[in-house]
Amino acid sequence: MPPTVNVKSVTSNVGWSILSKTSTFGLKFVTVPILARILTPQEFGAVAVALTVVQFLAMIGGAGLTSALVIQREEEMETVHSVFWANLAISCLMALGLYVYADSFATLLGAPDAAYLLRIMSFLIPLQLGGDVAYSLLARRMNFSKDAFWSMVSESLGAVVAVALALLGWGVFALIAQLFVSAFVRLCGLYAVSHYMPRFVFHSHRVVGLSRFSLGMMGSEIANFITFQSPMVIISRYLGLADAGAYSAANRFASIPNQVVLSAVMGVLFPAFSGMMDDKQRRSQALMFSTQVTAVLLAPMMFGLWALAEPSMRVLFGQQWAYAWPVLGLLALSKGILTPCSTFIPYLKGVGHGRALFWSAVIRAIVTCAAVVYGASTGTLIDAMIWLCIVNAVTLVAYSWAVFRADGTPFIKGLYVSSRPMLMALVMALLVRYLLDTFGPLMPNPVLQIVVGAAIGGGIYAILVVLSERPLLAKIYQLVKNRRHRSEGENTRA
């Protein structure tokens, strides 16, 4: 059976995951601006569009089978082996189909010149799916420290290779090499630490038995993928590869805080909520606590980036990208609006509310696509980003209603408590933006604007959080205190 889930195990694994993502954040904070200065917007756009197709097919290829392994009560190796071979066969078929029909896919995406990139990147699909089974075994064992280590190693090596090749003049192939190096190193690492060795054992009935859960998860994952990746395809088709490149570069940087906090927390919370499925009170408390904590951490990063988008774009990306600073700011704002929703997907997955998760994801995908198409077809890239912000504001309310209704929490109370850190971050960002607009001319150096703005914003947010979130801070302090006492007791007994 999966290990017992408690506050200690969850916080420990979240800590390891955040350490991993923070290291990745440091790398991307450096490498993304370096690559943006060396490569052109068109090159960024071509790789981003091609990667969208690869990621979509890889997600379909997995079919959610490995997610189903996480919630199985027993670790039956015959089932694990069967899922491995099913994943491998599907991923190879997906790669072959992409390779053969690369020209059609590229034309459909509005980037016919990127067909050769699709053929090369089709080999990423088996590499990405090949490690899913090993990762699922680590996840069900709540052993995220080992995954965290190999994530750091793989991302580090990939980033170093990308920068080195870009400096040597490899152009777009520097980005492709980064993807292959990271995927291959992580694949090898996951198999090494999970101690999983595939055997030629395949029972179709075991795979079919997992399909009910996995297909439901796949449906929601497809809808979520469309929500997050459709803007890239829409922008490429309506506005061209240059604007797609501007969107890709800004989105890569604006997504770094999400990758630090959300990716770490969501990976741990899915098996954690699954372990609390039969304990409603503990599950509800964990939902609200985890939502508040992630919002407190993530909201100031996103709204702060919105406030400082103009000097940040000039300092980090260089003059050739300076025109895209509103895109960076609006993307950060759109992501900041959704910070209270950070734990909703792993909650619905973990407690078995697949129908609510599916329909929420489908509706959000449809509305997001429609809004971005309208903005891109009737205006500019900035108009499309404004509509994305509007959609995310509506999504915040709708998602909160669906989750709190499933949990039995009063909607207004749940929305207010979970959104309060975001509102404090918004107030902070508005004040910083006002001060920057008013006194910015006195500090023409953009680096100085960023440093002063971040310092002022951090101070304002700290004051607001202390005033508005005292119960949450007290609970966090008590958890840390209890954990320290337990560690001291274990050391004393040893």
Summary of the structure (lengths in Angstrom):
residues: 494
radius of gyration: 22.4
end to end distance: 28.0
largest distance: 70.7
contacts: 1785
relative contact order: 0.11
helix: 87%
strand: 0%
